[in-house]
Amino acid sequence: ITIFSPPADSGGMAEKNTYDAPPYPISVPPVDPAPRPTWKGAQIKDKSLWFKCGCGPLKVKLNPIVTCSSVLIIIAFILWCILEREHALDSFNSAKSWITSSFTWLYVGSQDVWALVIIAIYFSKYGKLKLGQDDEEPEYNDGTWFAMLFACGVGVGLFFFGVAEPLWHYVGPNRYTKDKYMPDNELAQWAINLTFFHWGIHGWIVYVIIGIILGFLTFRKGMPMTIEVM
C-alpha cells in the first residue's frame, strides 16, 4: 500500500511512504443505498364520538350525535306525512316539478363535467394511486372486480327497470308523449335514449365519484366507511 503525504518539514513536497499489505484480503462491507421514500398516506385520526355496546355477535357501534339527529329528523318527517297527508303530497309534487323544470340542465351538464374530471384524473399522476397502502396487492383481478361492481350497482335494478323504464317513458306522462305530432318510432327512440342516460355512463359517474372518495379516505387514510367522513 503506497500513501503520499506531505511531511511537516518538507515545504509541501510529497513524501512516499510504503507499508506492507496485510496477508489477508480486506473486505469492505457494501453500503446500502438510501431507501426510496414511500408515501403510504398519512393516517387521519378519527376524533368522532362513538358509542359501543352489546356482547358477542350482537354489537352496536354508532355516533350518538349523527344517529340521534337523523332519527329525530326521520320521525318528524314521518309524522308530518301521516298527519298532513294532502299537504305533504302537494308539497312533494310541487317541489319535484320545480326541480325538474329549473335544474334539469344543471344535472345533465354537471354529469358531463364530472365525466371530464374523472377522465383527467385517470390520465394524470393520480390515476396510479392505490386505493390502499403502497405495499398492498389487489385482492381481485380487473375482470372479477368489474363483475362485482356491475352486479352490485345495476344488476338487480336492470331485472326490473330494464323493461319497465323504457315502457314508462314511452307511454307515461312526459314532454315527449305530450307532443301529439311526434311519430311513434321517434317516441320509442326517446324512451330508449332516456333509459340509456339513466343507466349508462352518466349514471355511473355518480357511483364513481362517491366510490373514489370513500375508497381513498377508508383504505388510504384509515377513516371509517361512512358518508359523514366526506
Summary of the structure (lengths in Angstrom):
residues: 230
radius of gyration: 33.5
end to end distance: 67.9
largest distance: 115.0
contacts: 431
relative contact order: 0.09
helix: 57%
strand: 8%
